[in-house]
Amino acid sequence: MVVDANTGRVLHADHENELRHPASITKVMTLYLLFEQLEKGRMSLDDEIPISSHAASMAPSRLGLRPGSTISVEDAIKAVVTKSANDIAAAIAEAVGGDEDSFAELMTAKAHSLGMSRTHYANASGLPDPEQLTTAHDLVILGRSIQERFPRYYAYFSTHQFTFRGMTIGNHNHLLGRVEGMDGIKTGYTNASGFNLLTSVKRGNRRIVSVVLGGRSVSSRDHIMEGLIEANLGSASPVKTTMVADASSSEAPAKAEPKLAPMATAYAAPTPTIADLVEKPRPAVIANGSRPTEDRTASIPYGKLSDGATRLVAASMTTTAAPPAPTHVAAVHPPEKQVTKVAKAEPAKAEPQRPAAARSGTMIQIGASDEMSKANQLLVKARGRAPALSRAAAFTEKVKTGSGTLYRARFAGLTETTAEAACKSLKRSGFSCFTTKN
């Protein structure tokens, strides 16, 4: 889901209200509650947080501190942001809430006060628990809220690495420093959740908050996120017209109202119960066959969502009470050979024109390039991989971004059903693909 942070306008959404396990994106809420304590003066960055036996017993990823030791609040923040340390998240929970169960109740209450109505927390780390649930829609609210409410402390999410007792610890978010303007915020992974990522990108006066849930590998998830950012950032407004605020907080800006008008009021689908959505454990498939390189909890299986938590949650604005049929995100690999033939209707030197077929129905986008000829090559190759595209209108669309010009490779003139079928075929062939309303 991609949302314009300045206006709250939804730029892209797909199954954004389906319940998913957040994995370590949970820690964004853990830090939200810690930042509240710092803001209110109840804790300081120099305070020491004790490590209990419970905290030290957490499964990896962890910092590995022994019971009875301590860590400063500032180092705890950095350990959670970079290493995604589960033991430190539990220690924060105990320092703020007394014990982790009580802290999880505070997390859930805070989520609901922010408008995250489908979110429920059972622990502070995101370690496997069938009742730890959220949605892409709710996580976008959290991403917007934490940066607006705590701009000073939010800056920690852009930490590339930090040194702790001789160890240099790098951030699991590999897009930091790779995607222009990215300033956070958090990755997550478990068997049941797949590879998750919540990001914020600011270029000039434009800012978007984006989330992808259920990726099958780090590389494919990151590739999809990059595509969503480049395809949508140029459509964001440079003027801030709305803010999100914590309805339960007296410290929220006086003019801010707890709303995400284009998002929070647009959906009326019934909320499924936890029992409806959890089934027997079933291990997720990791596309690249290797052990995960982040949030190392893959060896701990737990309840998996009934429609397959490895499907991508990243584009239609519709939602139903019954989960859709499972689809899977395939790792995206560059083509082995460049296709040099350009569609006759799109001369290489001509500026792209949007066809009449793009005025209604559903489109799919398969990528974007800084060269129109390369975008056209993608279209030619993609048409041969998906029979559903045989009569679709292929075109490139020129968009301005903060770093230059991009050409989106798109097919128009499709029904929603045909577009989704074509995307499934393309993903199986290694293409990145998402649907969007014309």
N, C-alpha and C positions, 0 to 999 in steps of 0.2 A: 504494500500500500504506500503510496506516495501522497503526501499532503503538503500544501503550501503553508509554511509556518507563519507567514505574515497575515494570511487571511483565513486559514482553516479550510480552504477549498481542497476537495479531493481531486488530485490530478490523475490517479491511477488506483484501481482497487480490484482485487480478485479474491472471492471467498473470504473477505476480511472479517466476517463475523463467525467463522468456524472456530470452535474451541480447539486449542493446541496447547502443548506443554511448552512453557517459556524457556526451560533449561536455565542457563546462567544469565539470561536477560533479567531474570528475577532480581539479580543484585542491583539493578538500577533502582528498584523500589527500596531495597535495603539501604542504599546510600541516600535516597531521598529522605528517609526518616532520620538518618544520621545528620544530614545537612540541616534539617530542622533544629536539631539539638545545638548545632554550632551557631546557627542564626539567632537562636534565642538566648545564647550565652550559657547554656547548661553544660556544654562541653567546649573544649578548645582543641586546636590542632596538636598541641603539645601534651595533652592528657594521655595517660597510659591505659590501654585496654587489657584487662587480664585474659589469659587463655585458660579456659577450664578443661577438665577431662572430656566433657562433651564436645567442645569445640575441637580439641586436638584429635578426636576420634573420627572426624569427618573424612570421607573418601576423597581421593584426588579429583581435581587439582587442588593442591594445598601448599601452604608455605612451610608447614612441618614444624611449627613451634611446639615446645613441650608444655604440658600442664604446669601452671604456676609461673610461667614466663609472661611477659607483657609486650605490647607493641603500641607505638604512638598512634594517635588517631590519624595523623597525616600519612604515616606509612601504611596503616590499615586501608585507607582509601586507595592508595596507589597499588597495593597488593590485590585488592578486589578488581580494580580497573584493568590492570595489566595481566596478572597471572590468573585472575578469576578464582582466587583462593577461597575454597569452601570453608576451611577452618576459621579464616578471618571473618567471613560473613557471619558465621555462627557466633563468634566472639562479639561482633558488633550487636547482633540481636540480643545477646545476654546483657550487654552493657546498657542498651537503650530500653529493652522491654522486660528485663529480669530473667526471662528464660525464652527459648526459641519459639515455643508454642504460643506464648502470649504475644511475642513480637509478630508472629505470623498473623494473629488476629488484628494487630495494629496495621499491618501491611494491607490486609484485605479491606479494612475500614477506610484507610487512606485511598486505596484504589477506587472504591465506590464514591468517595467524596469528590474525586477528580472526574467522575463520569465513566470510569472503567467498570461498567455494570456486569460484565461477563467474566471478570477476573476473580480468582480465588487463590490465596497463597496458603501453603502448608508448612513452608520452611523459608529460611532467609537466603539460601544458596542456589536453589533450583535443582538440587539433587533429586533423583527419582522419587516421585510420589504421585499416585494417580489423581489426587485431588488438586494438584498444582496446575491450574488452567488459566488460559488467557486467550486473547484474539489479536490479530494484526491491528484491528481498529483500536483496541484498548492500548496496545503498546505504542501506537503513534501518539495517543493522548499523553502517555507517560513521558515519551521523548520530548514533546513540546513543553510539557509542564515543568520538568526538572531544569531545563535550560532557561526558562523565563523566570522561574521562582528563585533559582540560585545561580545567577550568572557567574559569580566569583568561584563557587565550588564546582560548577559544571565544567570549568576549564580543566579539571583533573582528568576528564574523559579523553583528552587529547594527548595524554602522557604516552610517549612512544616506548620508553623503558625507564626503569629506575633501579638503583643499586641498594640492596639490603643485606647488611652483614657479609659483604664480600661477593654476594650474588648479583649479577646483572639480569634483570627480568624484563623480557620484551612483551609488548602488547599483542594479544591474540588477533586483534583487528588489523589484518594485513593491508587494508585499503587506506589506513592512515599514512599520509605521505605519498600515496600512489594516486589517489583521486583528489584533484584540486578542490580545496575548500572544505574537505572533510575534517570535522573537529570532534568526532566520537560517533556512536557511543558504546555499544556492547555486543559481543558475540555470545553464542550459547550452543551447547551440543549435549545430547544424550541419545541413546539408542532410539527411544520413542519419539523424541522431538525432531530428529534430523538436525541439520546444520542451520542455525538461526542467526540473524544479524539485524540489529536496529542501528540506523545511522542518521547523522545530521550533516548537511552540507550547506555551506554559505559561500556564495560568490557575489561580490559587490553587495547590493542590498537585498538580494534574493536568497531565501533559505528554504530548504525542504527537509522534512523528516520522513524517512523511508524504512520499511521493514520487509524482510523476506524470511519466511518460516518454512522449514521442512526440506531444505536443500539436501542433496544426496552426497555432496562432498564440499570441502572448503572452496575449491577452485570454481565449481559450477555455481555455488551460491554467490561467491564474489563476482563472478562474471555477470550473473543476472542482475545483481545489485548495481553494478557499474552501468549496465544498459538502461536500467530504470532511471538512474540519476541523470545520465546524459540526455535521455529522451524527454524528461519532464522538467528539469531545472529551468530551461528557457521559458517555460509557460508560467512560472511562478511570478507573483507580483513583487515589484521592488518597494512597494509601499505597505507598511504595517497598518492593518485596519482592525484587528481583533487580537485579544490575548486570552490565554487559558489561565485559570486560577484555581487554587485550592479552596473549595467552598467551606471547609472546616477551619480555615486558618485566618486569624485576625491580622496576620502580617501580610496578606495578599494585597497587591496594589489596589487603592481605593476605586480606581476606574475600571478595574478588570472584573469581568463577569465570568463565572464558571461555565463557559460554553464553547462548543466547537460546532457552531450552528450547522454548517454544511455536512458535518459528520454525525454528531451525536443525535440529531433529531430526524435523521433520514431513514432510520431503520425501525421496523416494528415486528421483526420476526421473533417468535417465541424462543426463550432461552432453554436449550436442552438441559436436562439434569446431568450430573456427573455420571450416574449409573447408566444413562442412555449412551454415553460416549466412551466408556472404558470397557475393554475386553481383556481376555487372557494375554499374558506377555507374549510378544513375538518380536524377535530381533529385527532391527532395521537393516537394510542393505546399504553398505557404504560403497559408492560407485568405484572408487579407485582401489579397493581391496586392501588398503593399508590401515594401520591403526590411526585414529584421529590425532591431529596435532594440537587440538585445543580442548579445554574443558574435559579432561580425560575421565569420563564416567561411563564410557561405552561398555564396560564389563558388567554393569549393573542393570539388568533388564527390569522393566516394570510395565504396568498397564499401558497399552497402546491405543490410540484413538481408533475407532471402528472403521473409519474410512482411510486409514493409512496415514501416519504422521509424516511420511517422507514425501507427500505431495507438496508442491510449491504453493505457498500462500503469498503471493506478491502483488488480478485485474478484473470481472463484471460487477456492476453495482447491485445485482440481485442476490438474494439469499433466501433459503428455504429452511424449514425446520429439519427436514431430512437431509443428511449429508450426501453430497454427490458421489458418483462412482470414483474409485481411487485412480489417480494418475501419479506419475512419478517424474521427478526432475532428473534428466540425464546430464551427465557431465558434458560440457560443451568444449569441443576441440576445433582448432582452426582447420579449414579444408587443406588436404594434402597438395592440391593443385589449384592454381588460380584459374577461374573460368574467364576467358577473354571476350566471349561473345556478349554483346549488349543488345537488349531487346530493341527491335526496329522502331517501336513506338517511342523510344526514349533515346534520341541521338546523344552521344557522349557529351557534346558541347552545349546542348540545350539546357536551359534552366528547367527544373522539374515543375510540372503542373499537376495539381490535384484533379483526378478524374471525376466525372459526374457521379460515378458509382460510390464515391467516398462521401456523398452527402447524406446517406442514410444507411441503416443496417449496422453491421459489425466489421471491423478491420482487424487484421493481425499485423504485428510488427516483428520482424525477424532479426533486426539489428540496425546499427547505424555506423556510418563511416565518415571520415573527413573528406572523402572523395566520392563524387557522384558515380563514377564508373565502377568503383568497388561495391557501392550499394546496389547498382544494377546487376553486377555479377552475382551477388547474393540472391537476388530475385530469380535469376535464371536457374541457378542451381536448386533453389528451394522448390520451384514449381515442379521440377522433375522428381522430387522426393515425396510430394503429397498430392495424390490424385484429386483431392477435394479442391485444389487450387487451379485446376485445368481451365476453368472459365472465370476465375477471379481477375480483377483489374490490378495489375502490378504497377507500382509507381514509387518514386522517391520523393521525399518531402524535405525541403531545405529549412533548417532551423538555426537560429543564432544561439550560441551558448556563451558562457563567460570567457571561454578560451578560444573561441572562433566559430566556425560553421560546421554543422553536421548534416548529413543526408540520411534520413530515416528510410529503411527499406520496408515497404508495406504492401499488403494486398487488401483490396476493398471489394465491395459488392457481395458480401457473404452474410448468411444468416448466422445467428449466434451458435447454433448447433454445428453448422459446417465449419465455422471458424475454430471452434474448440476441437473438432475432429482433426482439422488440418494441423493445429498446434501439437496435438498428441503425436501425429505422424512425424512432424519435423523434429520434435524433441527426441524421438527414438533414433533419428538420423544424426543427432549431434547439434542441431540448431537451437539457439535461444529463441523463444517465441512467447508472445503474450497477446491476448485479445484486448480490444478497446472499442468503445462505442464511437460511431462516426459523429 
